[in-house]
């Protein structure tokens, strides 16, 4: 049995077709029209954003269009190459593993140096962290980059319902025109389990996506252990072409749980 692919290996193989295969994911609706207004209710102030696991930069446009200044990081050099091709010098991006995130500079002489007002880990970033201790490592890196003046971090985690639907053994989805196939490889669904699916097709090297389900209790415990506090948790699902958020989150009703966190102490 071969060793499981790392997230870097998976996304280096996936990068050339990532935007095309995920064109249905509307970041303007998701981040721009749904998430940012909720974060503003929680005190978010527009300044600098750090997009951890930025991929090809799908979240950049909704932020830039609203006057945010953005820095992005990703573990995959292939995904970052696509981001650079699309955005040029409008956004500075750099390669880094979210579990060993360094202290990041905005590169702006006028910056206050107090950290980022908003840090994102969107679209399954935490689910690709599959080892015990990974969440704590990632959140520790987030904490050292997050502004203490109403800085917020937002991230999503897939629910058991999503894993049951998208990673169950068998062919889940096929795009006939390209021969792309997403094939689930996992039997059963349990809290804290590891889930795998294979992607193959024209223009892309076959690769396996490996994710872990993180329970609400486990996520909140990792935040607390890292000196962060959960200030909100929303269940997220799509209905009628709309992204809906609701409280409290439900592992069976919702596809994702969206967490919002801040520094653990009010200083």
C-alpha positions in Angstrom: 0.0 0.0 0.0 1.4 3.4 -1.0 1.6 6.3 1.5 -1.3 8.7 1.3 -0.6 11.8 -0.8 0.0 15.1 1.1 -2.3 18.1 0.5 0.6 19.7 -1.4 1.0 16.7 -3.7 -2.8 16.6 -4.3 -3.1 20.2 -5.2 0.0 20.4 -7.3 -1.6 17.8 -9.4 -5.0 19.4 -9.3 -3.9 23.1 -10.0 -4.2 23.1 -13.8 -7.9 22.3 -13.7 -8.9 23.5 -10.3 -10.7 26.7 -11.3 -12.6 25.0 -14.1 -13.8 22.1 -12.0 -14.9 24.5 -9.2 -16.5 27.2 -11.3 -19.8 26.6 -9.6 -18.4 27.7 -6.3 -19.4 31.4 -6.2 -17.0 33.2 -3.8 -18.7 36.5 -4.5 -21.9 35.1 -3.1 -20.3 33.0 -0.3 -17.6 35.3 1.0 -18.7 38.7 -0.4 -22.5 38.6 0.2 -22.9 36.1 3.0 -19.8 35.8 5.2 -18.4 39.3 5.3 -21.7 40.9 6.4 -21.9 38.4 9.3 -18.4 39.2 10.2 -19.1 42.9 10.2 -21.9 42.3 12.7 -19.2 40.8 14.9 -17.1 43.9 14.7 -14.9 43.2 11.7 -13.0 46.3 10.5 -11.8 46.5 6.9 -8.0 46.6 6.6 -5.6 43.7 5.8 -6.7 40.1 5.2 -4.5 37.0 5.2 -5.9 34.2 3.1 -4.3 30.9 4.4 -4.7 28.1 1.9 -5.6 30.7 -0.8 -5.2 28.2 -3.7 -5.7 30.0 -7.0 -7.1 33.1 -5.3 -10.8 32.5 -5.5 -11.4 34.6 -2.4 -9.3 37.6 -3.6 -11.7 39.3 -5.9 -14.6 39.7 -3.3 -12.1 41.2 -0.9 -10.3 43.5 -3.3 -13.5 44.7 -4.8 -14.5 45.8 -1.3 -11.3 47.7 -0.6 -9.4 45.1 1.4 -5.7 44.6 1.0 -4.8 41.0 0.8 -1.8 38.6 1.3 -2.2 34.9 0.4 -0.4 31.7 1.3 -0.7 28.1 0.2 1.2 24.9 0.6 0.9 24.1 -3.2 3.3 25.8 -5.6 1.1 24.8 -8.4 -1.9 26.6 -7.0 0.1 29.7 -6.2 1.4 29.8 -9.8 -2.2 30.1 -10.9 -2.9 32.8 -8.4 0.1 34.8 -9.6 -0.9 34.4 -13.2 -4.4 35.7 -12.4 -3.6 38.5 -10.0 0.0 39.6 -10.7 1.3 42.1 -8.2 -2.2 43.0 -6.9 -1.8 40.4 -4.2 1.4 39.1 -2.7 1.4 35.3 -2.2 3.9 33.0 -0.7 4.3 29.3 -0.1 3.7 28.0 3.4 2.1 25.1 5.2 -0.8 26.3 7.4 0.5 24.1 10.2 3.8 26.1 10.3 2.6 29.6 9.4 5.3 32.2 10.0 4.8 35.7 11.2 3.6 37.5 8.0 4.4 41.1 7.1 1.9 43.0 4.9 4.9 44.7 3.2 3.1 48.0 3.6 5.1 50.9 5.1 1.9 52.5 6.3 0.7 49.4 8.1 0.3 49.6 11.8 2.1 46.3 12.3 -0.7 45.1 14.6 -1.5 42.0 12.5 -4.3 41.1 10.2 -7.9 42.2 10.7 -9.2 39.1 8.9 -7.6 35.7 8.5 -9.3 33.1 6.2 -8.9 29.4 6.0 -11.7 28.6 3.5 -12.9 25.7 1.5 -11.8 22.6 3.5 -8.4 23.9 4.6 -8.8 22.4 8.1 -10.2 19.1 6.7 -6.9 18.4 4.9 -5.2 18.5 8.3 -5.5 14.9 9.3 -3.1 14.3 12.2 -3.6 14.9 15.9 -2.2 18.3 16.8 -2.6 19.8 13.3 -5.4 22.1 14.3 -3.5 23.4 17.3 -0.4 24.1 15.1 -2.5 26.0 12.5 -4.4 28.0 15.1 -1.1 28.9 16.8 0.1 30.4 13.6 -3.1 32.2 13.0 -3.0 33.7 16.5 0.4 35.3 16.1 -0.8 37.0 12.9 -4.2 38.1 14.1 -4.8 41.7 15.2 -5.9 42.1 18.8 -8.1 45.0 17.8 -11.2 43.1 16.8 -9.3 40.7 14.5 -11.3 37.7 13.3 -10.5 34.4 11.8 -13.1 32.5 9.8 -12.8 28.9 8.6 -15.1 26.1 7.6 -15.2 22.4 8.4 -17.1 19.7 6.5 -19.9 17.9 8.3 -20.6 14.1 8.5 -23.5 14.7 6.1 -21.1 16.0 3.4 -18.6 13.2 3.9 -21.4 10.7 3.7 -22.5 12.2 0.4 -19.2 13.1 -1.3 -16.7 10.5 -0.1 -18.8 7.3 0.1 -17.4 4.4 -2.0 -18.5 4.6 -5.6 -18.8 7.1 -8.4 -20.2 10.4 -7.0 -19.8 12.8 -9.9 -18.7 12.7 -13.6 -18.2 15.6 -16.1 -18.7 13.8 -19.5 -17.1 16.5 -21.7 -13.8 16.3 -19.9 -14.0 12.7 -18.6 -13.5 14.1 -15.1 -14.5 11.7 -12.3 -14.8 12.2 -8.5 -14.9 8.7 -6.9 -15.5 8.2 -3.2 -13.3 5.6 -1.6 -14.6 5.4 2.0 -17.1 3.0 3.5 -19.2 4.3 6.4 -19.1 7.7 8.1 -18.0 8.4 11.7 -17.0 11.4 13.7 -13.3 12.0 13.6 -12.9 9.6 10.6 -10.5 9.8 7.6 -12.2 10.1 4.2 -10.7 9.7 0.7 -11.9 10.3 -2.8 -10.0 10.0 -6.2 -10.1 12.6 -8.9 -9.1 11.8 -12.5 -9.8 12.9 -16.1 -8.5 14.9 -19.0 -5.7 17.4 -18.3 -5.0 16.3 -14.8 -2.9 13.7 -13.1 -5.0 11.3 -11.1 -4.8 12.1 -7.4 -6.5 11.3 -4.0 -8.1 13.8 -1.7 -7.7 12.8 1.9 -9.7 14.6 4.6 -10.6 14.3 8.3 -13.8 15.1 10.0 -13.4 17.4 13.0 -16.2 17.5 15.5 -17.4 20.8 16.9 -16.1 19.9 20.3 -12.7 19.0 18.9 -12.5 22.3 16.9 -13.5 24.5 19.8 -11.0 22.6 22.1 -8.2 23.2 19.6 -9.1 26.9 19.4 -9.0 27.3 23.2 -5.8 25.4 23.5 -4.2 27.8 21.0 -5.4 30.9 22.8 -8.3 31.7 20.6 -12.0 31.7 21.4 -14.9 30.7 19.2 -17.2 33.7 18.9 -19.7 32.1 16.5 -20.4 28.9 14.7 -22.9 28.7 11.8 -24.3 25.7 9.9 -24.0 26.3 6.2 -26.0 24.7 3.4 -27.2 25.6 -0.1 -30.8 25.8 -1.1 -32.2 27.2 -4.4 -28.8 28.5 -5.5 -28.3 30.4 -2.2 -25.9 30.0 0.6 -27.8 29.8 4.0 -26.3 30.2 7.4 -28.1 29.1 10.6 -27.5 28.7 14.3 -26.9 26.3 15.9 -25.0 24.2 13.3 -26.3 20.7 12.6 -24.0 17.8 11.4 -26.9 16.2 9.5 -28.7 19.2 8.0 -25.7 21.3 7.1 -22.8 20.6 4.6 -20.3 22.8 6.5 -19.8 24.4 9.8 -18.4 27.9 9.6 -16.4 29.1 12.7 -15.5 32.6 13.6 -12.8 33.1 16.3 -10.8 35.9 17.9 -8.1 36.3 20.5 -8.9 34.5 23.7 -8.5 37.6 25.9 -9.9 41.0 25.5 -6.9 43.3 25.6 
